[in-house]
Amino acid sequence: MVKFSKALWVLLVLLFGSSEATAASVARKVFIAQGPVNRNVLPLWIAKDQKFFEKYGLEAEVVVVKGTSTVFSGLLSGDIDMGYAGGTGVVGAAAGGADIRVAATFINKTILRVIALPEIAKIENLKGKRLGVQSIGGAGWMQAMLALEKLGLDPRRDNIAVLSSGNNVVTVQALEARSIDFSMFSDVSFALTLKRQGLRMLAELPPIPFASLGIVVANDYIQRHGDVLESVLKALVEGAAFALSPERKGSTIELLTKRLHVQSEAAEETYKELSRILERKPYTSIEGMQNIQRLMALHNPQVAKVDVHSLIDNSIIQKLDQNGFLDRLYRAYGIK
């Protein structure tokens, strides 16, 4: 594993992302690397924006980097303390021998929409058609495979060609060019926009277990700095409580608009969906991790050997749950 120095992390920030450092001088410093930039990062954004890290005695620096592998390299080298990443990265890293743990997961499920060309009127008409996914073997591909399972479809049996079509924007272009016939979208505002443009929404599936984003750490970090991890999780849970608070809906939508660079209407739809899937008590779903392992193993046999139960450490979340912290926090934000 490549060792990343602090200087190199600064260079990565300058080249690939952005850094947000707190101005105040507080007791404990913590360095968090964020991989994706999407709606599922909302608890982290709010914790930073509302200074919840400072509230719990931390000076938190959040760095956005491109590439999950960079996050995990930094964790293993000790150059970062925590990553805001997903179960796919954890399972993949564990298959390569990394001693990584998921300490909390704020999004344990995904809601997917099937968007198809206008002339495709029924789910059964997807047989023999071309499905576009961002990348074969990636998280989007896994979610699409889970969606097909829910729809009673099998790519091999039903002669569905699965093609790498790129990100959402490029996938839409592929639909418009008719180089693919349908795709799956987790972004509700994006899906609704496509529907208004004349594409057909064939289905909106119920939430499917899939361990998405949360806090990941090197295993030995939990033993050495469990108090810091606990404070980080308190700040993030309060970020989730803030997001779900009816009184703070306006502020949350405003933050989504700014962070995602979307119109307020799109942010409103995103907010509605997040209220359905954002975990109030962010225990990591074993079923969500098992779904990742099962599908990832199709391309990487080493993944099948991983004990996904051992990758989950819910001990601190369980502590905060059992001592009443979580319930008290949500009551304070008016959430039943």
C-alpha positions in Angstrom: 0.0 0.0 0.0 1.3 3.4 -1.0 2.1 5.7 2.0 0.5 9.2 1.7 2.3 12.0 3.5 0.4 15.0 4.9 2.0 17.2 2.2 0.7 14.9 -0.5 -2.7 15.1 1.0 -2.6 18.8 0.8 -1.5 18.5 -2.9 -4.4 16.1 -3.5 -6.8 18.7 -2.0 -5.4 21.4 -4.3 -5.6 19.2 -7.4 -8.8 17.2 -6.9 -11.0 18.6 -4.2 -11.5 21.1 -1.5 -10.6 21.4 2.2 -12.8 23.0 4.8 -10.9 23.7 8.0 -12.5 25.0 11.2 -11.4 28.5 12.3 -11.8 27.9 16.0 -9.1 26.3 18.0 -10.5 23.2 19.8 -9.3 20.3 21.8 -9.0 17.4 19.3 -8.2 17.5 15.6 -9.6 15.0 13.2 -9.0 14.6 9.5 -11.9 13.2 7.4 -11.7 12.3 3.7 -14.9 12.4 1.7 -15.1 10.4 -1.5 -18.4 11.0 -3.4 -20.2 14.3 -3.6 -23.9 13.5 -3.6 -27.0 13.8 -1.5 -26.0 10.9 0.8 -23.2 13.1 2.3 -25.8 15.4 3.9 -25.1 14.5 7.6 -21.5 15.4 7.1 -22.3 18.6 5.3 -24.6 19.7 8.0 -22.3 18.7 10.8 -19.6 20.9 9.2 -21.9 23.8 8.3 -23.6 23.9 11.7 -20.3 23.5 13.7 -21.5 20.3 15.3 -17.9 19.0 15.4 -16.9 22.0 17.5 -19.9 21.3 19.8 -18.4 17.9 20.6 -14.9 19.1 21.1 -13.3 18.6 17.7 -11.5 20.6 15.1 -12.5 18.7 12.0 -11.0 19.1 8.6 -13.0 17.6 5.7 -11.2 17.0 2.5 -12.9 16.0 -0.7 -10.8 13.6 -2.8 -11.5 11.8 -6.1 -11.4 8.0 -5.9 -12.4 5.7 -3.1 -9.0 4.0 -3.3 -7.3 7.2 -2.2 -9.6 7.3 0.9 -8.6 3.8 1.9 -4.9 4.3 1.1 -5.0 7.3 3.5 -6.7 5.3 6.2 -4.3 2.5 6.1 -1.2 4.7 6.0 -2.6 6.7 9.0 -2.5 10.0 7.1 -6.2 10.4 7.6 -8.3 9.5 10.5 -11.7 8.6 9.0 -13.3 8.2 5.6 -16.9 9.1 4.6 -17.2 6.2 2.2 -19.4 3.2 1.3 -19.7 -0.5 1.8 -18.4 -1.3 -1.7 -15.0 0.3 -0.8 -14.8 -1.5 2.5 -15.6 -4.9 1.1 -13.2 -4.4 -1.8 -10.4 -3.2 0.6 -11.0 -6.2 2.9 -10.7 -8.6 0.0 -7.2 -7.1 -0.6 -6.2 -7.7 3.0 -7.0 -4.2 4.5 -8.1 -4.2 8.2 -11.0 -1.7 7.8 -14.2 -1.3 9.8 -17.5 0.5 9.2 -18.4 2.4 12.3 -21.8 3.8 11.1 -23.8 3.9 7.9 -26.3 6.7 7.3 -27.7 5.3 4.1 -28.4 1.6 4.2 -30.8 1.3 1.3 -31.4 2.7 -2.2 -34.6 3.6 -4.1 -34.3 3.1 -7.8 -36.4 4.2 -10.8 -36.4 2.3 -14.1 -36.3 4.9 -16.9 -36.8 3.6 -20.5 -37.3 4.8 -24.0 -40.9 6.0 -24.6 -42.0 2.9 -26.6 -41.1 0.5 -23.9 -44.4 0.2 -22.0 -44.0 -2.7 -19.6 -41.4 -4.3 -17.4 -41.5 -7.5 -19.4 -40.6 -5.5 -22.5 -37.1 -5.0 -21.1 -36.2 -8.6 -22.1 -33.8 -8.5 -24.9 -33.0 -4.8 -24.4 -29.8 -2.9 -23.5 -29.3 -1.6 -19.9 -26.9 1.2 -19.3 -24.9 1.4 -16.0 -22.1 3.8 -15.0 -19.5 1.1 -14.9 -19.6 -2.7 -14.9 -18.8 -3.9 -11.4 -19.3 -0.6 -9.7 -21.9 0.5 -7.1 -24.4 1.6 -9.8 -24.1 -1.7 -11.6 -24.7 -3.6 -8.3 -27.8 -1.5 -7.6 -29.1 -2.2 -11.1 -28.6 -5.9 -10.7 -30.5 -5.8 -7.4 -33.3 -3.9 -9.1 -33.5 -6.5 -11.9 -33.8 -9.2 -9.2 -36.7 -7.3 -7.6 -38.3 -7.0 -11.1 -38.0 -10.8 -11.7 -35.5 -10.3 -14.5 -32.2 -12.0 -15.1 -29.7 -10.5 -17.6 -28.5 -13.9 -18.9 -31.9 -15.7 -19.0 -33.7 -12.6 -20.4 -31.0 -11.6 -22.8 -30.5 -8.2 -21.3 -27.2 -6.6 -22.5 -25.5 -4.7 -19.7 -23.4 -1.8 -21.1 -21.1 0.7 -19.5 -22.8 4.0 -20.3 -21.0 6.5 -18.0 -22.4 8.9 -15.4 -26.0 10.1 -15.3 -25.5 12.9 -17.9 -23.7 10.5 -20.3 -26.4 7.8 -19.7 -29.1 10.3 -20.7 -27.2 11.1 -23.8 -27.0 7.4 -24.6 -30.8 7.1 -24.1 -31.4 10.0 -26.4 -29.0 8.5 -29.0 -30.8 5.1 -28.5 -27.6 3.3 -27.9 -29.2 1.9 -24.7 -32.8 1.2 -24.0 -33.2 1.7 -20.3 -31.3 2.5 -17.1 -31.7 2.8 -13.3 -31.6 6.1 -11.5 -31.4 6.6 -7.7 -31.6 10.4 -8.0 -35.3 11.2 -7.8 -35.0 14.7 -9.1 -33.1 13.4 -12.1 -35.6 10.7 -12.8 -38.5 13.1 -12.6 -36.8 15.5 -15.0 -36.3 12.6 -17.5 -40.0 11.7 -17.2 -41.1 15.2 -18.0 -38.8 15.1 -21.0 -40.7 12.2 -22.5 -38.9 9.2 -21.2 -40.9 6.5 -19.5 -40.7 5.7 -15.8 -41.6 2.0 -15.7 -41.2 1.5 -12.0 -40.1 3.0 -8.7 -38.9 0.1 -6.6 -39.2 -0.1 -2.8 -36.0 0.6 -0.8 -33.4 -2.1 -1.5 -30.8 -3.0 1.2 -27.4 -1.6 0.1 -24.8 -0.2 2.5 -24.0 3.2 1.1 -22.2 6.0 2.9 -21.0 6.3 6.4 -17.9 6.5 8.6 -15.1 4.0 8.0 -11.8 3.7 9.9 -8.8 1.5 10.3 -9.6 -1.2 12.9 -6.8 -0.1 15.2 -8.1 3.5 15.2 -11.2 2.4 17.1 -9.0 1.0 19.9 -6.6 4.0 20.0 -9.1 6.9 19.5 -12.5 5.6 20.3 -13.3 8.8 22.1 -12.7 10.9 19.0 -14.7 8.5 16.9 -17.6 8.8 19.3 -17.5 12.6 19.1 -17.5 12.5 15.3 -20.5 10.1 15.3 -22.3 12.4 17.7 -21.8 15.3 15.4 -22.9 13.3 12.3 -26.0 12.0 14.1 -26.9 15.5 15.0 -26.4 16.4 11.4 -28.9 13.7 10.5 -31.4 14.9 13.1 -31.0 18.5 11.8 -31.8 17.3 8.3 -34.9 15.4 9.4 -36.2 18.2 11.6 -39.4 19.8 10.1 -38.4 23.2 11.5 -35.1 23.1 9.7 -36.4 21.8 6.4 -35.8 25.2 4.7 -32.2 25.4 5.8 -31.5 21.8 4.7 -33.0 22.4 1.2 -30.9 25.5 0.9 -27.8 23.6 1.8 -28.7 20.8 -0.8 -29.2 23.5 -3.4 -25.8 25.0 -2.8 -23.9 21.7 -2.4 -25.4 19.9 -5.3 -25.7 22.9 -7.6 -29.3 22.2 -8.4 -32.5 24.2 -8.5 -34.6 24.5 -5.3 -37.3 22.3 -6.8 -34.8 19.5 -7.4 -33.4 19.9 -3.9 -37.0 19.7 -2.5 -37.5 16.3 -4.2 -34.1 15.1 -3.0 -35.0 16.2 0.6 -38.3 14.2 0.4 -36.4 11.1 -0.6 -33.7 11.5 2.0 -36.3 11.6 4.7 -37.3 8.1 3.6 -33.9 6.5 3.6 -31.7 8.5 6.0 -31.0 6.4 9.1 -32.0 7.8 12.4 -29.9 5.2 14.2 -27.0 4.5 11.8 -26.3 0.9 12.5 -24.7 -0.7 9.4 -27.0 -3.2 7.7 -25.6 -6.7 7.4 -28.0 -7.4 4.6 -26.8 -4.3 2.7 -23.2 -5.5 3.1 -24.1 -9.0 2.0 -25.7 -7.7 -1.2 -22.5 -5.9 -2.0 -20.4 -8.9 -1.3 -22.6 -11.3 -3.3 -22.5 -9.1 -6.4 -18.9 -8.0 -6.1 -17.8 -11.6 -5.9 -19.0 -12.2 -9.4 -16.0 -10.2 -10.6 -13.6 -10.8 -7.7 -13.6 -14.3 -6.2 -11.5 -13.1 -3.3 -14.5 -11.1 -2.1 -16.5 -14.3 -1.4 -13.9 -15.2 1.3 -14.5 -12.0 3.3 -16.5 -12.3 6.6 -18.7 -9.2 6.2 -19.9 -9.4 9.8 -16.3 -8.8 10.9 -16.2 -5.5 8.8 -19.0 -3.9 10.9 -18.3 -2.3 14.3 -21.6 -0.9 15.6 -20.2 -0.7 19.2 -20.2 3.1 19.5 -23.6 3.6 17.8 -24.9 0.9 20.1 -23.4 2.8 23.1 -25.1 6.0 22.0 -28.3 4.2 21.5 -28.3 2.3 24.8 -27.4 5.4 26.9 -30.3 7.3 25.4 -28.2 9.9 23.5 -29.9 9.2 20.1 -33.4 9.3 21.4 -32.7 12.5 23.4 -31.2 14.1 20.4 -34.1 13.4 18.1 -36.6 14.6 20.7 -34.7 17.8 21.0 -35.1 18.3 17.2 -38.8 17.5 17.3 -38.6 14.1 15.7 -40.7 11.3 16.9 
